[in-house]
């Protein structure tokens, strides 16, 4: 039972890693974090309301949550935001 769970976790993390690498090849190089009710671009410390960013890609990752490919057209910012939905995940 434990071995099966570990294999699922490894598989889910490998899938998440591949998704992030794929988005990176498409130019999604920045990282976003949720701060209050805004998303902050970690690299330049700019804050964005949710309506200021466009969701280009959305991928569900079992056991983790969702990986978003986000874009701000006017500022030419493309980045990744991970929404953790599993309460057991340590950020």
Secondary structure as a PSIPRED ss2 file (coil, helix, strand):
# PSIPRED VFORMAT (PSIPRED V4.0)

   1 X C   1.000  0.000  0.000
   2 X H   0.000  1.000  0.000
   3 X H   0.000  1.000  0.000
   4 X H   0.000  1.000  0.000
   5 X H   0.000  1.000  0.000
   6 X H   0.000  1.000  0.000
   7 X H   0.000  1.000  0.000
   8 X H   0.000  1.000  0.000
   9 X H   0.000  1.000  0.000
  10 X H   0.000  1.000  0.000
  11 X H   0.000  1.000  0.000
  12 X H   0.000  1.000  0.000
  13 X H   0.000  1.000  0.000
  14 X H   0.000  1.000  0.000
  15 X H   0.000  1.000  0.000
  16 X H   0.000  1.000  0.000
  17 X H   0.000  1.000  0.000
  18 X H   0.000  1.000  0.000
  19 X H   0.000  1.000  0.000
  20 X H   0.000  1.000  0.000
  21 X H   0.000  1.000  0.000
  22 X H   0.000  1.000  0.000
  23 X H   0.000  1.000  0.000
  24 X H   0.000  1.000  0.000
  25 X H   0.000  1.000  0.000
  26 X C   1.000  0.000  0.000
  27 X C   1.000  0.000  0.000
  28 X C   1.000  0.000  0.000
  29 X C   1.000  0.000  0.000
  30 X E   0.000  0.000  1.000
  31 X E   0.000  0.000  1.000
  32 X E   0.000  0.000  1.000
  33 X E   0.000  0.000  1.000
  34 X E   0.000  0.000  1.000
  35 X E   0.000  0.000  1.000
  36 X C   1.000  0.000  0.000
  37 X C   1.000  0.000  0.000
  38 X E   0.000  0.000  1.000
  39 X E   0.000  0.000  1.000
  40 X E   0.000  0.000  1.000
  41 X E   0.000  0.000  1.000
  42 X C   1.000  0.000  0.000
  43 X C   1.000  0.000  0.000
  44 X C   1.000  0.000  0.000
  45 X C   1.000  0.000  0.000
  46 X C   1.000  0.000  0.000
  47 X E   0.000  0.000  1.000
  48 X E   0.000  0.000  1.000
  49 X C   1.000  0.000  0.000
  50 X H   0.000  1.000  0.000
  51 X H   0.000  1.000  0.000
  52 X H   0.000  1.000  0.000
  53 X C   1.000  0.000  0.000
  54 X E   0.000  0.000  1.000
  55 X E   0.000  0.000  1.000
  56 X E   0.000  0.000  1.000
  57 X E   0.000  0.000  1.000
  58 X E   0.000  0.000  1.000
  59 X E   0.000  0.000  1.000
  60 X E   0.000  0.000  1.000
  61 X E   0.000  0.000  1.000
  62 X C   1.000  0.000  0.000
  63 X C   1.000  0.000  0.000
  64 X C   1.000  0.000  0.000
  65 X E   0.000  0.000  1.000
  66 X E   0.000  0.000  1.000
  67 X E   0.000  0.000  1.000
  68 X E   0.000  0.000  1.000
  69 X E   0.000  0.000  1.000
  70 X E   0.000  0.000  1.000
  71 X E   0.000  0.000  1.000
  72 X E   0.000  0.000  1.000
  73 X C   1.000  0.000  0.000
  74 X C   1.000  0.000  0.000
  75 X C   1.000  0.000  0.000
  76 X C   1.000  0.000  0.000
  77 X E   0.000  0.000  1.000
  78 X E   0.000  0.000  1.000
  79 X E   0.000  0.000  1.000
  80 X E   0.000  0.000  1.000
  81 X E   0.000  0.000  1.000
  82 X E   0.000  0.000  1.000
  83 X E   0.000  0.000  1.000
  84 X E   0.000  0.000  1.000
  85 X C   1.000  0.000  0.000
  86 X C   1.000  0.000  0.000
  87 X C   1.000  0.000  0.000
  88 X C   1.000  0.000  0.000
  89 X C   1.000  0.000  0.000
  90 X C   1.000  0.000  0.000
  91 X C   1.000  0.000  0.000
